[in-house]
């Protein structure tokens, strides 16, 4: 586990191992929120990267007879 220091401007520098693992780049947006008394950070990916991520998913649904 790595630790970071909060600057006087409330900024933190993400360790290089984290930046490389998540493929983060300067200027990239990150969503920040509180969860169970901790800070969660999720990189916001361009919508074009989501294209095709559901490829091959089974879309058949068993429906009740009164819902057809």
mmCIF file of the N, C-alpha and C atoms, coordinates in Angstrom:
data_MODEL
# 
_entry.id   MODEL 
# 
loop_
_atom_site.group_PDB 
_atom_site.id 
_atom_site.type_symbol 
_atom_site.label_atom_id 
_atom_site.label_alt_id 
_atom_site.label_comp_id 
_atom_site.label_asym_id 
_atom_site.label_entity_id 
_atom_site.label_seq_id 
_atom_site.pdbx_PDB_ins_code 
_atom_site.Cartn_x 
_atom_site.Cartn_y 
_atom_site.Cartn_z 
_atom_site.occupancy 
_atom_site.B_iso_or_equiv 
_atom_site.pdbx_formal_charge 
_atom_site.auth_seq_id 
_atom_site.auth_comp_id 
_atom_site.auth_asym_id 
_atom_site.auth_atom_id 
_atom_site.pdbx_PDB_model_num 
ATOM 1   N N  . UNK A 1 1  ? 0.845   -1.169  0.000   1.00 0.00 ? 1  UNK A N  1 
ATOM 2   C CA . UNK A 1 1  ? 0.000   0.000   0.000   1.00 0.00 ? 1  UNK A CA 1 
ATOM 3   C C  . UNK A 1 1  ? 0.896   1.241   0.000   1.00 0.00 ? 1  UNK A C  1 
ATOM 4   N N  . UNK A 1 2  ? 0.517   2.195   -0.817  1.00 0.00 ? 2  UNK A N  1 
ATOM 5   C CA . UNK A 1 2  ? 1.292   3.421   -0.925  1.00 0.00 ? 2  UNK A CA 1 
ATOM 6   C C  . UNK A 1 2  ? 0.519   4.562   -0.285  1.00 0.00 ? 2  UNK A C  1 
ATOM 7   N N  . UNK A 1 3  ? 1.241   5.543   0.223   1.00 0.00 ? 3  UNK A N  1 
ATOM 8   C CA . UNK A 1 3  ? 0.580   6.704   0.805   1.00 0.00 ? 3  UNK A CA 1 
ATOM 9   C C  . UNK A 1 3  ? 0.984   7.952   0.026   1.00 0.00 ? 3  UNK A C  1 
ATOM 10  N N  . UNK A 1 4  ? 0.116   8.953   0.086   1.00 0.00 ? 4  UNK A N  1 
ATOM 11  C CA . UNK A 1 4  ? 0.376   10.238  -0.561  1.00 0.00 ? 4  UNK A CA 1 
ATOM 12  C C  . UNK A 1 4  ? 0.156   11.338  0.466   1.00 0.00 ? 4  UNK A C  1 
ATOM 13  N N  . UNK A 1 5  ? 0.662   12.523  0.170   1.00 0.00 ? 5  UNK A N  1 
ATOM 14  C CA . UNK A 1 5  ? 0.532   13.662  1.065   1.00 0.00 ? 5  UNK A CA 1 
ATOM 15  C C  . UNK A 1 5  ? -0.382  14.698  0.432   1.00 0.00 ? 5  UNK A C  1 
ATOM 16  N N  . UNK A 1 6  ? -1.260  15.257  1.228   1.00 0.00 ? 6  UNK A N  1 
ATOM 17  C CA . UNK A 1 6  ? -2.152  16.316  0.759   1.00 0.00 ? 6  UNK A CA 1 
ATOM 18  C C  . UNK A 1 6  ? -1.396  17.637  0.887   1.00 0.00 ? 6  UNK A C  1 
ATOM 19  N N  . UNK A 1 7  ? -1.322  18.391  -0.220  1.00 0.00 ? 7  UNK A N  1 
ATOM 20  C CA . UNK A 1 7  ? -0.610  19.675  -0.209  1.00 0.00 ? 7  UNK A CA 1 
ATOM 21  C C  . UNK A 1 7  ? -1.461  20.752  0.438   1.00 0.00 ? 7  UNK A C  1 
ATOM 22  N N  . UNK A 1 8  ? -0.886  21.940  0.588   1.00 0.00 ? 8  UNK A N  1 
ATOM 23  C CA . UNK A 1 8  ? -1.626  23.066  1.165   1.00 0.00 ? 8  UNK A CA 1 
ATOM 24  C C  . UNK A 1 8  ? -2.799  23.491  0.280   1.00 0.00 ? 8  UNK A C  1 
ATOM 25  N N  . UNK A 1 9  ? -2.763  23.112  -1.000  1.00 0.00 ? 9  UNK A N  1 
ATOM 26  C CA . UNK A 1 9  ? -3.861  23.389  -1.935  1.00 0.00 ? 9  UNK A CA 1 
ATOM 27  C C  . UNK A 1 9  ? -4.804  22.191  -2.043  1.00 0.00 ? 9  UNK A C  1 
ATOM 28  N N  . UNK A 1 10 ? -4.670  21.234  -1.134  1.00 0.00 ? 10 UNK A N  1 
ATOM 29  C CA . UNK A 1 10 ? -5.480  20.008  -1.107  1.00 0.00 ? 10 UNK A CA 1 
ATOM 30  C C  . UNK A 1 10 ? -5.294  19.170  -2.372  1.00 0.00 ? 10 UNK A C  1 
ATOM 31  N N  . UNK A 1 11 ? -4.093  19.161  -2.901  1.00 0.00 ? 11 UNK A N  1 
ATOM 32  C CA . UNK A 1 11 ? -3.772  18.346  -4.065  1.00 0.00 ? 11 UNK A CA 1 
ATOM 33  C C  . UNK A 1 11 ? -2.974  17.127  -3.628  1.00 0.00 ? 11 UNK A C  1 
ATOM 34  N N  . UNK A 1 12 ? -3.110  16.032  -4.378  1.00 0.00 ? 12 UNK A N  1 
ATOM 35  C CA . UNK A 1 12 ? -2.317  14.831  -4.142  1.00 0.00 ? 12 UNK A CA 1 
ATOM 36  C C  . UNK A 1 12 ? -1.711  14.394  -5.473  1.00 0.00 ? 12 UNK A C  1 
ATOM 37  N N  . UNK A 1 13 ? -0.586  13.728  -5.397  1.00 0.00 ? 13 UNK A N  1 
ATOM 38  C CA . UNK A 1 13 ? 0.052   13.173  -6.592  1.00 0.00 ? 13 UNK A CA 1 
ATOM 39  C C  . UNK A 1 13 ? -0.120  11.666  -6.537  1.00 0.00 ? 13 UNK A C  1 
ATOM 40  N N  . UNK A 1 14 ? -0.722  11.116  -7.589  1.00 0.00 ? 14 UNK A N  1 
ATOM 41  C CA . UNK A 1 14 ? -0.912  9.670   -7.653  1.00 0.00 ? 14 UNK A CA 1 
ATOM 42  C C  . UNK A 1 14 ? 0.416   8.998   -7.956  1.00 0.00 ? 14 UNK A C  1 
ATOM 43  N N  . UNK A 1 15 ? 0.754   7.940   -7.247  1.00 0.00 ? 15 UNK A N  1 
ATOM 44  C CA . UNK A 1 15 ? 2.011   7.230   -7.505  1.00 0.00 ? 15 UNK A CA 1 
ATOM 45  C C  . UNK A 1 15 ? 2.067   6.713   -8.943  1.00 0.00 ? 15 UNK A C  1 
ATOM 46  N N  . UNK A 1 16 ? 3.260   6.617   -9.479  1.00 0.00 ? 16 UNK A N  1 
ATOM 47  C CA . UNK A 1 16 ? 3.447   6.211   -10.881 1.00 0.00 ? 16 UNK A CA 1 
ATOM 48  C C  . UNK A 1 16 ? 2.908   4.809   -11.130 1.00 0.00 ? 16 UNK A C  1 
ATOM 49  N N  . UNK A 1 17 ? 2.999   3.925   -10.147 1.00 0.00 ? 17 UNK A N  1 
ATOM 50  C CA . UNK A 1 17 ? 2.470   2.568   -10.349 1.00 0.00 ? 17 UNK A CA 1 
ATOM 51  C C  . UNK A 1 17 ? 0.960   2.600   -10.564 1.00 0.00 ? 17 UNK A C  1 
ATOM 52  N N  . UNK A 1 18 ? 0.268   3.478   -9.846  1.00 0.00 ? 18 UNK A N  1 
ATOM 53  C CA . UNK A 1 18 ? -1.179  3.618   -10.011 1.00 0.00 ? 18 UNK A CA 1 
ATOM 54  C C  . UNK A 1 18 ? -1.490  4.225   -11.372 1.00 0.00 ? 18 UNK A C  1 
ATOM 55  N N  . UNK A 1 19 ? -0.750  5.266   -11.749 1.00 0.00 ? 19 UNK A N  1 
ATOM 56  C CA . UNK A 1 19 ? -0.980  5.930   -13.046 1.00 0.00 ? 19 UNK A CA 1 
ATOM 57  C C  . UNK A 1 19 ? -0.763  4.970   -14.201 1.00 0.00 ? 19 UNK A C  1 
ATOM 58  N N  . UNK A 1 20 ? 0.272   4.161   -14.130 1.00 0.00 ? 20 UNK A N  1 
ATOM 59  C CA . UNK A 1 20 ? 0.548   3.218   -15.216 1.00 0.00 ? 20 UNK A CA 1 
ATOM 60  C C  . UNK A 1 20 ? -0.472  2.081   -15.252 1.00 0.00 ? 20 UNK A C  1 
ATOM 61  N N  . UNK A 1 21 ? -0.835  1.573   -14.082 1.00 0.00 ? 21 UNK A N  1 
ATOM 62  C CA . UNK A 1 21 ? -1.795  0.480   -14.025 1.00 0.00 ? 21 UNK A CA 1 
ATOM 63  C C  . UNK A 1 21 ? -3.145  0.890   -14.602 1.00 0.00 ? 21 UNK A C  1 
ATOM 64  N N  . UNK A 1 22 ? -3.596  2.110   -14.281 1.00 0.00 ? 22 UNK A N  1 
ATOM 65  C CA . UNK A 1 22 ? -4.892  2.589   -14.755 1.00 0.00 ? 22 UNK A CA 1 
ATOM 66  C C  . UNK A 1 22 ? -4.792  3.354   -16.068 1.00 0.00 ? 22 UNK A C  1 
ATOM 67  N N  . UNK A 1 23 ? -3.584  3.467   -16.614 1.00 0.00 ? 23 UNK A N  1 
ATOM 68  C CA . UNK A 1 23 ? -3.354  4.157   -17.883 1.00 0.00 ? 23 UNK A CA 1 
ATOM 69  C C  . UNK A 1 23 ? -3.907  5.595   -17.844 1.00 0.00 ? 23 UNK A C  1 
ATOM 70  N N  . UNK A 1 24 ? -3.552  6.314   -16.772 1.00 0.00 ? 24 UNK A N  1 
ATOM 71  C CA . UNK A 1 24 ? -4.006  7.694   -16.601 1.00 0.00 ? 24 UNK A CA 1 
ATOM 72  C C  . UNK A 1 24 ? -3.074  8.659   -17.331 1.00 0.00 ? 24 UNK A C  1 
ATOM 73  N N  . UNK A 1 25 ? -3.656  9.756   -17.819 1.00 0.00 ? 25 UNK A N  1 
ATOM 74  C CA . UNK A 1 25 ? -2.893  10.758  -18.552 1.00 0.00 ? 25 UNK A CA 1 
ATOM 75  C C  . UNK A 1 25 ? -3.178  12.138  -17.968 1.00 0.00 ? 25 UNK A C  1 
ATOM 76  N N  . UNK A 1 26 ? -2.257  13.091  -18.125 1.00 0.00 ? 26 UNK A N  1 
ATOM 77  C CA . UNK A 1 26 ? -2.508  14.454  -17.639 1.00 0.00 ? 26 UNK A CA 1 
ATOM 78  C C  . UNK A 1 26 ? -3.777  15.028  -18.265 1.00 0.00 ? 26 UNK A C  1 
ATOM 79  N N  . UNK A 1 27 ? -4.600  15.663  -17.449 1.00 0.00 ? 27 UNK A N  1 
ATOM 80  C CA . UNK A 1 27 ? -5.829  16.261  -17.937 1.00 0.00 ? 27 UNK A CA 1 
ATOM 81  C C  . UNK A 1 27 ? -7.025  15.330  -17.920 1.00 0.00 ? 27 UNK A C  1 
ATOM 82  N N  . UNK A 1 28 ? -6.802  14.055  -17.657 1.00 0.00 ? 28 UNK A N  1 
ATOM 83  C CA . UNK A 1 28 ? -7.907  13.096  -17.638 1.00 0.00 ? 28 UNK A CA 1 
ATOM 84  C C  . UNK A 1 28 ? -8.793  13.365  -16.417 1.00 0.00 ? 28 UNK A C  1 
ATOM 85  N N  . UNK A 1 29 ? -10.086 13.211  -16.586 1.00 0.00 ? 29 UNK A N  1 
ATOM 86  C CA . UNK A 1 29 ? -11.039 13.436  -15.508 1.00 0.00 ? 29 UNK A CA 1 
ATOM 87  C C  . UNK A 1 29 ? -11.163 12.184  -14.645 1.00 0.00 ? 29 UNK A C  1 
ATOM 88  N N  . UNK A 1 30 ? -11.341 12.411  -13.326 1.00 0.00 ? 30 UNK A N  1 
ATOM 89  C CA . UNK A 1 30 ? -11.531 11.330  -12.375 1.00 0.00 ? 30 UNK A CA 1 
ATOM 90  C C  . UNK A 1 30 ? -12.719 11.695  -11.504 1.00 0.00 ? 30 UNK A C  1 
ATOM 91  N N  . UNK A 1 31 ? -13.641 10.764  -11.337 1.00 0.00 ? 31 UNK A N  1 
ATOM 92  C CA . UNK A 1 31 ? -14.796 10.985  -10.479 1.00 0.00 ? 31 UNK A CA 1 
ATOM 93  C C  . UNK A 1 31 ? -14.378 10.671  -9.047  1.00 0.00 ? 31 UNK A C  1 
ATOM 94  N N  . UNK A 1 32 ? -14.693 11.581  -8.113  1.00 0.00 ? 32 UNK A N  1 
ATOM 95  C CA . UNK A 1 32 ? -14.313 11.422  -6.710  1.00 0.00 ? 32 UNK A CA 1 
ATOM 96  C C  . UNK A 1 32 ? -15.579 11.449  -5.867  1.00 0.00 ? 32 UNK A C  1 
ATOM 97  N N  . UNK A 1 33 ? -15.719 10.477  -4.964  1.00 0.00 ? 33 UNK A N  1 
ATOM 98  C CA . UNK A 1 33 ? -16.861 10.477  -4.069  1.00 0.00 ? 33 UNK A CA 1 
ATOM 99  C C  . UNK A 1 33 ? -16.506 9.791   -2.754  1.00 0.00 ? 33 UNK A C  1 
ATOM 100 N N  . UNK A 1 34 ? -17.311 10.039  -1.735  1.00 0.00 ? 34 UNK A N  1 
ATOM 101 C CA . UNK A 1 34 ? -17.124 9.416   -0.430  1.00 0.00 ? 34 UNK A CA 1 
ATOM 102 C C  . UNK A 1 34 ? -17.927 8.127   -0.370  1.00 0.00 ? 34 UNK A C  1 
ATOM 103 N N  . UNK A 1 35 ? -17.329 7.094   0.205   1.00 0.00 ? 35 UNK A N  1 
ATOM 104 C CA . UNK A 1 35 ? -18.002 5.809   0.366   1.00 0.00 ? 35 UNK A CA 1 
ATOM 105 C C  . UNK A 1 35 ? -17.498 5.166   1.656   1.00 0.00 ? 35 UNK A C  1 
ATOM 106 N N  . UNK A 1 36 ? -18.396 4.923   2.585   1.00 0.00 ? 36 UNK A N  1 
ATOM 107 C CA . UNK A 1 36 ? -18.036 4.315   3.875   1.00 0.00 ? 36 UNK A CA 1 
ATOM 108 C C  . UNK A 1 36 ? -16.851 5.010   4.543   1.00 0.00 ? 36 UNK A C  1 
ATOM 109 N N  . UNK A 1 37 ? -16.917 6.327   4.602   1.00 0.00 ? 37 UNK A N  1 
ATOM 110 C CA . UNK A 1 37 ? -15.907 7.138   5.270   1.00 0.00 ? 37 UNK A CA 1 
ATOM 111 C C  . UNK A 1 37 ? -14.518 7.037   4.621   1.00 0.00 ? 37 UNK A C  1 
ATOM 112 N N  . UNK A 1 38 ? -14.484 6.849   3.317   1.00 0.00 ? 38 UNK A N  1 
ATOM 113 C CA . UNK A 1 38 ? -13.219 6.838   2.574   1.00 0.00 ? 38 UNK A CA 1 
ATOM 114 C C  . UNK A 1 38 ? -13.421 7.527   1.233   1.00 0.00 ? 38 UNK A C  1 
ATOM 115 N N  . UNK A 1 39 ? -12.345 7.861   0.575   1.00 0.00 ? 39 UNK A N  1 
ATOM 116 C CA . UNK A 1 39 ? -12.392 8.538   -0.721  1.00 0.00 ? 39 UNK A CA 1 
ATOM 117 C C  . UNK A 1 39 ? -12.221 7.497   -1.821  1.00 0.00 ? 39 UNK A C  1 
ATOM 118 N N  . UNK A 1 40 ? -13.142 7.488   -2.768  1.00 0.00 ? 40 UNK A N  1 
ATOM 119 C CA . UNK A 1 40 ? -13.064 6.601   -3.934  1.00 0.00 ? 40 UNK A CA 1 
ATOM 120 C C  . UNK A 1 40 ? -12.811 7.466   -5.160  1.00 0.00 ? 40 UNK A C  1 
ATOM 121 N N  . UNK A 1 41 ? -11.912 7.027   -6.023  1.00 0.00 ? 41 UNK A N  1 
ATOM 122 C CA . UNK A 1 41 ? -11.590 7.746   -7.257  1.00 0.00 ? 41 UNK A CA 1 
ATOM 123 C C  . UNK A 1 41 ? -11.739 6.790   -8.427  1.00 0.00 ? 41 UNK A C  1 
ATOM 124 N N  . UNK A 1 42 ? -12.557 7.180   -9.409  1.00 0.00 ? 42 UNK A N  1 
ATOM 125 C CA . UNK A 1 42 ? -12.790 6.335   -10.576 1.00 0.00 ? 42 UNK A CA 1 
ATOM 126 C C  . UNK A 1 42 ? -12.473 7.126   -11.837 1.00 0.00 ? 42 UNK A C  1 
ATOM 127 N N  . UNK A 1 43 ? -11.537 6.645   -12.662 1.00 0.00 ? 43 UNK A N  1 
ATOM 128 C CA . UNK A 1 43 ? -11.232 7.350   -13.917 1.00 0.00 ? 43 UNK A CA 1 
ATOM 129 C C  . UNK A 1 43 ? -12.438 7.358   -14.839 1.00 0.00 ? 43 UNK A C  1 
ATOM 130 N N  . UNK A 1 44 ? -12.697 8.505   -15.444 1.00 0.00 ? 44 UNK A N  1 
ATOM 131 C CA . UNK A 1 44 ? -13.780 8.631   -16.414 1.00 0.00 ? 44 UNK A CA 1 
ATOM 132 C C  . UNK A 1 44 ? -13.197 8.320   -17.784 1.00 0.00 ? 44 UNK A C  1 
ATOM 133 N N  . UNK A 1 45 ? -13.724 7.284   -18.409 1.00 0.00 ? 45 UNK A N  1 
ATOM 134 C CA . UNK A 1 45 ? -13.239 6.854   -19.724 1.00 0.00 ? 45 UNK A CA 1 
ATOM 135 C C  . UNK A 1 45 ? -14.101 7.455   -20.826 1.00 0.00 ? 45 UNK A C  1 
ATOM 136 N N  . UNK A 1 46 ? -13.501 7.718   -21.979 1.00 0.00 ? 46 UNK A N  1 
ATOM 137 C CA . UNK A 1 46 ? -14.303 8.210   -23.108 1.00 0.00 ? 46 UNK A CA 1 
ATOM 138 C C  . UNK A 1 46 ? -15.344 7.171   -23.509 1.00 0.00 ? 46 UNK A C  1 
ATOM 139 N N  . UNK A 1 47 ? -16.504 7.634   -23.945 1.00 0.00 ? 47 UNK A N  1 
ATOM 140 C CA . UNK A 1 47 ? -17.597 6.723   -24.307 1.00 0.00 ? 47 UNK A CA 1 
ATOM 141 C C  . UNK A 1 47 ? -17.205 5.803   -25.456 1.00 0.00 ? 47 UNK A C  1 
ATOM 142 N N  . UNK A 1 48 ? -16.288 6.232   -26.308 1.00 0.00 ? 48 UNK A N  1 
ATOM 143 C CA . UNK A 1 48 ? -15.850 5.389   -27.425 1.00 0.00 ? 48 UNK A CA 1 
ATOM 144 C C  . UNK A 1 48 ? -15.162 4.116   -26.942 1.00 0.00 ? 48 UNK A C  1 
ATOM 145 N N  . UNK A 1 49 ? -14.552 4.164   -25.755 1.00 0.00 ? 49 UNK A N  1 
ATOM 146 C CA . UNK A 1 49 ? -13.906 2.963   -25.222 1.00 0.00 ? 49 UNK A CA 1 
ATOM 147 C C  . UNK A 1 49 ? -14.927 1.908   -24.798 1.00 0.00 ? 49 UNK A C  1 
ATOM 148 N N  . UNK A 1 50 ? -16.170 2.315   -24.535 1.00 0.00 ? 50 UNK A N  1 
ATOM 149 C CA . UNK A 1 50 ? -17.202 1.378   -24.107 1.00 0.00 ? 50 UNK A CA 1 
ATOM 150 C C  . UNK A 1 50 ? -17.811 0.609   -25.276 1.00 0.00 ? 50 UNK A C  1 
ATOM 151 N N  . UNK A 1 51 ? -17.550 1.067   -26.487 1.00 0.00 ? 51 UNK A N  1 
ATOM 152 C CA . UNK A 1 51 ? -18.149 0.423   -27.648 1.00 0.00 ? 51 UNK A CA 1 
ATOM 153 C C  . UNK A 1 51 ? -17.739 -1.047  -27.725 1.00 0.00 ? 51 UNK A C  1 
ATOM 154 N N  . UNK A 1 52 ? -18.754 -1.915  -27.787 1.00 0.00 ? 52 UNK A N  1 
ATOM 155 C CA . UNK A 1 52 ? -18.504 -3.339  -27.949 1.00 0.00 ? 52 UNK A CA 1 
ATOM 156 C C  . UNK A 1 52 ? -18.245 -4.104  -26.665 1.00 0.00 ? 52 UNK A C  1 
ATOM 157 N N  . UNK A 1 53 ? -18.306 -3.458  -25.505 1.00 0.00 ? 53 UNK A N  1 
ATOM 158 C CA . UNK A 1 53 ? -17.974 -4.185  -24.286 1.00 0.00 ? 53 UNK A CA 1 
ATOM 159 C C  . UNK A 1 53 ? -19.041 -5.215  -23.895 1.00 0.00 ? 53 UNK A C  1 
ATOM 160 N N  . UNK A 1 54 ? -20.218 -5.133  -24.497 1.00 0.00 ? 54 UNK A N  1 
ATOM 161 C CA . UNK A 1 54 ? -21.267 -6.126  -24.247 1.00 0.00 ? 54 UNK A CA 1 
ATOM 162 C C  . UNK A 1 54 ? -21.371 -7.156  -25.370 1.00 0.00 ? 54 UNK A C  1 
ATOM 163 N N  . UNK A 1 55 ? -20.408 -7.175  -26.261 1.00 0.00 ? 55 UNK A N  1 
ATOM 164 C CA . UNK A 1 55 ? -20.434 -8.099  -27.386 1.00 0.00 ? 55 UNK A CA 1 
ATOM 165 C C  . UNK A 1 55 ? -20.483 -9.543  -26.875 1.00 0.00 ? 55 UNK A C  1 
ATOM 166 N N  . UNK A 1 56 ? -21.425 -10.295 -27.411 1.00 0.00 ? 56 UNK A N  1 
ATOM 167 C CA . UNK A 1 56 ? -21.548 -11.697 -27.039 1.00 0.00 ? 56 UNK A CA 1 
ATOM 168 C C  . UNK A 1 56 ? -22.457 -11.947 -25.849 1.00 0.00 ? 56 UNK A C  1 
ATOM 169 N N  . UNK A 1 57 ? -23.046 -10.902 -25.282 1.00 0.00 ? 57 UNK A N  1 
ATOM 170 C CA . UNK A 1 57 ? -23.923 -11.080 -24.129 1.00 0.00 ? 57 UNK A CA 1 
ATOM 171 C C  . UNK A 1 57 ? -25.213 -11.763 -24.572 1.00 0.00 ? 57 UNK A C  1 
ATOM 172 N N  . UNK A 1 58 ? -25.731 -12.644 -23.723 1.00 0.00 ? 58 UNK A N  1 
ATOM 173 C CA . UNK A 1 58 ? -26.972 -13.354 -24.015 1.00 0.00 ? 58 UNK A CA 1 
ATOM 174 C C  . UNK A 1 58 ? -28.144 -12.420 -23.724 1.00 0.00 ? 58 UNK A C  1 
ATOM 175 N N  . UNK A 1 59 ? -28.907 -12.068 -24.748 1.00 0.00 ? 59 UNK A N  1 
ATOM 176 C CA . UNK A 1 59 ? -30.015 -11.130 -24.590 1.00 0.00 ? 59 UNK A CA 1 
ATOM 177 C C  . UNK A 1 59 ? -31.371 -11.813 -24.531 1.00 0.00 ? 59 UNK A C  1 
ATOM 178 N N  . UNK A 1 60 ? -31.374 -13.142 -24.488 1.00 0.00 ? 60 UNK A N  1 
ATOM 179 C CA . UNK A 1 60 ? -32.656 -13.838 -24.396 1.00 0.00 ? 60 UNK A CA 1 
ATOM 180 C C  . UNK A 1 60 ? -33.185 -13.733 -22.966 1.00 0.00 ? 60 UNK A C  1 
ATOM 181 N N  . UNK A 1 61 ? -34.476 -13.462 -22.870 1.00 0.00 ? 61 UNK A N  1 
ATOM 182 C CA . UNK A 1 61 ? -35.114 -13.309 -21.577 1.00 0.00 ? 61 UNK A CA 1 
ATOM 183 C C  . UNK A 1 61 ? -36.332 -14.223 -21.531 1.00 0.00 ? 61 UNK A C  1 
ATOM 184 N N  . UNK A 1 62 ? -36.456 -15.023 -20.500 1.00 0.00 ? 62 UNK A N  1 
ATOM 185 C CA . UNK A 1 62 ? -37.631 -15.843 -20.335 1.00 0.00 ? 62 UNK A CA 1 
ATOM 186 C C  . UNK A 1 62 ? -38.720 -14.962 -19.737 1.00 0.00 ? 62 UNK A C  1 
ATOM 187 N N  . UNK A 1 63 ? -39.810 -14.812 -20.470 1.00 0.00 ? 63 UNK A N  1 
ATOM 188 C CA . UNK A 1 63 ? -40.895 -13.939 -20.022 1.00 0.00 ? 63 UNK A CA 1 
ATOM 189 C C  . UNK A 1 63 ? -42.073 -14.772 -19.520 1.00 0.00 ? 63 UNK A C  1 
ATOM 190 N N  . UNK A 1 64 ? -42.818 -14.151 -18.637 1.00 0.00 ? 64 UNK A N  1 
ATOM 191 C CA . UNK A 1 64 ? -44.038 -14.789 -18.162 1.00 0.00 ? 64 UNK A CA 1 
ATOM 192 C C  . UNK A 1 64 ? -45.079 -14.700 -19.270 1.00 0.00 ? 64 UNK A C  1 
ATOM 193 N N  . UNK A 1 65 ? -45.970 -15.683 -19.341 1.00 0.00 ? 65 UNK A N  1 
ATOM 194 C CA . UNK A 1 65 ? -46.937 -15.736 -20.442 1.00 0.00 ? 65 UNK A CA 1 
ATOM 195 C C  . UNK A 1 65 ? -47.836 -14.515 -20.493 1.00 0.00 ? 65 UNK A C  1 
ATOM 196 N N  . UNK A 1 66 ? -48.152 -13.915 -19.358 1.00 0.00 ? 66 UNK A N  1 
ATOM 197 C CA . UNK A 1 66 ? -49.042 -12.763 -19.354 1.00 0.00 ? 66 UNK A CA 1 
ATOM 198 C C  . UNK A 1 66 ? -48.303 -11.463 -19.684 1.00 0.00 ? 66 UNK A C  1 
ATOM 199 N N  . UNK A 1 67 ? -47.019 -11.517 -19.935 1.00 0.00 ? 67 UNK A N  1 
ATOM 200 C CA . UNK A 1 67 ? -46.225 -10.326 -20.240 1.00 0.00 ? 67 UNK A CA 1 
ATOM 201 C C  . UNK A 1 67 ? -45.788 -10.243 -21.703 1.00 0.00 ? 67 UNK A C  1 
ATOM 202 N N  . UNK A 1 68 ? -46.233 -11.176 -22.521 1.00 0.00 ? 68 UNK A N  1 
ATOM 203 C CA . UNK A 1 68 ? -45.829 -11.178 -23.937 1.00 0.00 ? 68 UNK A CA 1 
ATOM 204 C C  . UNK A 1 68 ? -46.642 -10.217 -24.734 1.00 0.00 ? 68 UNK A C  1 
# 
